[in-house]
Amino acid sequence: MKGTNKLSDDRLMNSLQIYMEDPRLNVWHFALLLAILTLGYKQRQKQNIKVSRSKIMALSHINTIPTYHKYFKELQSLGYIEYFPSYHPGVKSEVYLKDKKVAP
């Protein structure tokens, strides 16, 4: 793939490894994290990722708003993300992916 951002590839793989090693995460958490990572990868953003609920729900295949909210909030509680909502219809919200380290 021409123009591949190696740093983003490494971060993506590191993030996936961290998520897989955390027994607190379930399939809904993974679906949301993968949707956020996908958006970040497409935007070439490592941490501050522009998001919309509808886009994350579509990418994660989560069809109900209560399910989305429950697991999105849990990801915040577990320290994986910080969410900065935008209440302006023309400005997307942001998700900040927090750095976590792979345990040695």
N, C-alpha and C positions, 0 to 999 in steps of 0.2 A: 504494500500500500504506500503510495507516494505521499511524502510529507507526514509520516507517522510521528507523533510526538512521544518519544521514548519515555520521557519523564511521566507523562500521563499513563502510559501503558504500565510502567512500574508501580505507580500509585494505585492504579486500578487493581492489579494483582495483589498488592499488599493489603488493600482494603478488603478484597474478597477473602483472603486468608484469615484476616482478623475476624470477619463476620462468621466464617465457618467454624472457628474455634470457640465462639461464645455460645455456651449451652442455653443461655437465656433467650436467644433469638429463635423465632419460629418462621414458618413459611411466609407469613404476612409481613414480618419485618424484612425478610430477604427480598420479597417482591418490591417493597417500598424503597429499600436501599439500592437495589438494582435499577429501579426506575430513576432515582436521583443520580446515581453514577452514570447512567446512560445519557441523561440530559447534560451532565457536567462534561462528559467526554465529547459530546457533540458540540458543546459550547467552548471546548478547550479550556475549561475552568477547573481548577484543582480543588477549590474550597467554596467560593461564593457562586452558587448556582441559581440562576433565575428559574423559577418554577411556577406552575399553576396547578391547582388541585385537579382540574380536569385532565391535564396532561399526565400527571403522576398516576392518577387513577387508571387512565387508559393504558399506560405502559406497564403498570403493575397488575392489571386485570382484576382490580378491586372494584366491585360494582356498587357498593353501598357506602354512603358517606359516614355512617357510624363506625363501620369497620375501618375505613381510612383514618378517621380521627383518632380512634382508640390506639391503633398501632403507630401512627405518626407521633402521637404524644408519648407513647412508650419509648420510642427511639430518642426523643428529647430527654426523657427521664434517665435513660441508660447512658446518656452522654455521647451518643453517636452524632447527633445533629443539633444545631441551633436554628430556629426558624424566625425569620424577620418578615412578618406579613406586611403587605401593601394593601391599603384600603382604597387606592386609586385605581379605577378600572383600566387605565392605560399603562400602569406600571406593575410589572410582575413582582411577586414576593421572592424572597431569597432564602435559600437553605445554605447554611454553613456546615460543611462536613468537618467535624473535629478530628484532629490527628490522634490516632491510637497506634500503639506500637505492638508488634508481634512479640509475644512472650518468648524469651530465649529457651 
